[in-house]
């Protein structure tokens, strides 16, 4: 079957308004002709602009295959709301068009009663695959995998293998590899399509397959699966059960979703947002996601103010000391965020600490030492230039040097400790490290003032 080419699509204000008019007038010919050559992924984006009822009217004008693809491309939260407008019969028809992993994902989003009614109406070949997938958690390889794959026996000849591939490929929308198994479905290796095509027709599969294969277990976390595929540059990876039997495969498009979700989660954590939230979510959900770290920031600020009160006498003697508090806090916060950000990024690689923690810390201290010296010299010269006070210049520059060193250490070691405790190291970034660095910086600054003034 030739690959269908889609027209380039751009959602302009003019097109949206014209499309809205067509929806209001139920102008089916215009709607169908406008979307006939558009990629389903682009149609999914377009439907975000309209109500559920309007979107359903549009989809009902399209073929069942395209309709299923569009629904599958919707964001889970959007799809969950949208599918509430569909009957069980309509949902069953849609799910029957999907691969097993996508079908299981949609069924997990629906009420249990609705899911069971849909499962009862699924095609005989899809039903057992979906039921098998539903028993796995969503965040493990078993919940990520698809059951559709191409498998071959070692006893087959190349001709028999190609004939079987033609039969099996009817239920597989896309495949990258032929998996070789024994009579008990135990995974033995893989067979590249190129080698299969160029081999002699009578050659046995056992003589040409590659037994050097990477696989993942059904219970492996999805992030670990993503790391495996990234490390070995795999387009798909076999999934095996505890007996080593081939039960499914994970493809690169599934892993891209995992990586995107992980990056979004870490970005929100580093921004001080405590749960997965979108801007168009409810008012209370947005408030609830942002409030905790804001409260922690306020608490840290109040501690800073109270801490400064302990040094009223020093501030009364030299009021210029207060001028440099923002400098100390800002520098400490920036250094802490830089250090923690780099560590969080590095911890995404499983081998980050293989070289040894002490070696990493030595490098961190070396960078902090150089940065501290350079920044301190700049501040020393600038303070003397503006205030013409040798003692004040030395105090501020020395305190800044200590803040850079300690903030760098805290920003480096905190994510590592949090990661060792089993939490997401991204928690150690953003508001957390900023508040910690502020308090640490003030402590170092005023202790230095008290000792040297």
C-alpha positions, 0 to 999 in steps of 0.5 A, a space after each residue: 500500500 503506498 504511503 499517503 502524503 498529507 498536505 501542509 497545514 497551518 492553523 490561521 485565525 482566518 481558517 479557524 473562523 471559517 471552520 467555526 462558521 462551517 460548524 455552526 451551519 453544519 456545512 459537511 462538504 466544506 469540513 470534509 474537503 478541508 480535512 481530507 488531505 490533512 494529517 490526523 495529528 494536525 486535525 487533533 490540534 485543530 479540534 482543541 479549538 472547539 467544543 466536544 460536541 463540535 469535535 464529535 460532529 467533525 470526526 463523524 464525517 471522517 473515516 473510522 480509521 482516521 477518526 481512531 487515529 485522531 482520538 489516539 493522538 489527543 492528550 489523555 486529559 482532553 481525550 478522557 473528557 471528549 470520549 464521554 460524548 461517545 456511546 459504547 458502540 462507537 467507542 468499541 468501533 474506534 478501539 478496534 482500529 488501534 494497536 493493542 497498547 493504544 487500545 489499553 491506554 484508552 481503556 485505562 482512561 474510561 470507567 471500569 463498566 465502560 471498559 468492560 463493555 468495550 472489551 466484550 465487543 473487541 475483535 477476537 484477536 485484539 481482545 486477549 492482547 488488550 486484556 493481557 496488557 491491562 494487568 500491567 501498571 502504566 509506568 512499566 514495560 508491560 504497560 508500555 509494550 504492544 503485543 503486535 510483532 513479527 516472530 520467526 522460528 529457528 527451524 524455518 527457511 528464509 522462504 517460510 519466514 517471508 511467507 509467515 511475515 506476510 501473514 503476521 504483518 496484516 495485524 502489525 501496522 509497523 515493524 522494525 525487526 523480526 524476533 526469533 523464538 524457539 518452540 516455547 516462545 523463548 526469545 533467542 535473537 533478532 533477524 534484520 530484514 536486510 539479511 533476510 532478503 539477501 539470504 538464499 531461499 533455502 537458508 535456515 533462520 537459525 543460521 542467519 539470526 543475531 543472538 546478540 540482542 537487548 531485551 527488557 523485562 515486563 516489570 522494568 520501569 518505563 524510564 529505564 526502558 527509555 534509557 536502554 533504547 537511548 543507550 543502544 540506539 534502538 528503534 524497538 526493543 523486545 519485552 520478555 517475561 520472567 521465563 524469558 518468553 517474548 511477550 511484546 515490543 516497545 517502539 521508539 514512538 512510545 519512548 518519545 512519549 515517556 521522555 517528553 513526560 519525564 522532561 515535563 515533570 522535571 521542568 515543573 518540579 524545577 519551577 516549583 510546581 508540585 503536580 502535573 498541571 496545565 494552564 487550562 486546568 481548573 483554578 484550584 488545581 493551578 493554585 494547589 500546584 503552585 502554592 506549596 513552594 511559594 509558602 516555603 519561599 515565604 517561610 525562607 524569607 521570614 527566616 532570613 529577615 529574622 536572621 538579619 535581626 540578630 546582627 542589628 548592632 553590626 548593621 548599626 555600626 556599618 550600614 553599608 553592610 546591608 547594601 550587599 545582602 541582595 548581592 550575596 543572596 543572588 549569587 548564592 542562589 545562582 550558583 546553587 541553581 547552576 550546580 543542581 541543574 547540571 547534577 540533575 541533568 547528569 543523574 539522568 544517565 545511570 553511569 553518572 556516579 560510576 567514576 566515583 563521588 569523590 572525583 565528581 566533588 573534586 571537579 565541582 570544588 575546582 570549578 567553584 574555587 575558580 569562579 569564587 576567586 574571579 567573582 571575589 576579585 571583581 567585587 573587591 575592586 568594585 566595592 573599593 571603587 564605590 565605597 573607598 573602604 578597604 575593610 568593607 571590600 575585604 569582608 564582602 569579597 571574602 564572604 562572597 567567595 565562601 558563599 560560592 564555595 558552599 552554595 556549589 557544594 550544596 547544589 551538587 550534593 543535595 540532588 545526589 542525596 535525594 536521588 539516593 533516597 529514591 526521590 526525583 532529584 529535580 526536587 533539589 532545584 528551583 525554589 528549594 535550592 534558591 531558598 537554601 542558598 539564600 539562608 546559607 549565604 546570609 549566615 556566611 555573610 553575617 558570620 564573616 562580618 561579625 568576625 572581621 568587622 
